[in-house]
Amino acid sequence: MTQRARLRVWWAGLALREQRWLRGGAVLVAGLLLWYVGLAPALKTLAEAPARLQLLDSQLAAMQLMAAEAKTMQKRTLPARQDAMRTLEAVSQQRLGPGVQVNASADRVTIAFRSASPEGVSLWLAQVRQGTGAVVEQAKLRRADSVWEGTLVVSLPAGT
């Protein structure tokens, strides 16, 4: 006797009420399986889609802004080394506070500072990059209360 035949004999031996309960249970299990495997993930994706699209749109806008900035930076002419050093010193005094030390070596410039605000360091980075084309090679920053102190090592572009 095959498995299918044994199952039919077993089914026929059940009372009508037991058969109904088993059918109802099978329909319930199938419905739950359909919900958890098929419908719930799709509805969750649909519910999250607007927020994800908004996040992706903002990321795209930020990337396009950075791409435009990169193109602008590629097209500009870099200042002479002396002009770049003057700009670097002026921006350092302005943004990193009094007592900043700017030391130039052959290919690098070291800036040591104490008690600079986080906003000042951020603005310094942006201004130095745009104004001189300098690239930060090393940064050692420490937070002391609400201010920062540390050392930044930058290199000026080869064209300066």
PEMO-V244616 format. One record per pair of residues at least 24 apart in sequence whose ideal C-beta (glycine too) atoms are under 7 Angstrom apart, sorted by the first residue. I is the first residue (numbers start at 1). GAP is how many residues later the second one is. D is the distance in Angstrom with one decimal. If there is no record, write none. Layout:
i	gap	d
I	GAP	D
I	GAP	D
This chain:
i	gap	d
78	55	4.7
78	79	5.3
78	81	4.8
78	82	5.2
79	53	6.4
79	81	6.2
80	80	6.1
81	75	6.3
81	79	4.4
84	48	4.0
84	72	5.3
84	76	4.7
87	44	4.8
87	45	5.2
88	40	6.1
88	44	5.6
88	46	6.6
91	33	5.9
91	36	4.8
91	37	5.7
91	40	6.6
92	32	6.7
95	25	4.4
95	28	5.2
95	29	3.8
95	32	6.8
96	24	5.9
96	25	7.0
96	28	5.7
107	48	6.0
108	29	6.9
108	45	5.6
108	46	6.9
108	47	5.3
109	45	5.1
109	47	6.8
110	41	6.3
110	43	5.3
111	40	6.9
111	41	4.6
112	39	4.9
113	36	6.3
113	37	6.8
114	35	4.3
115	32	4.5
115	34	6.4
116	31	6.1
116	32	5.2
117	30	6.0
118	30	6.1
121	27	5.7
128	26	6.7
132	24	6.3
133	24	4.4
133	27	6.8
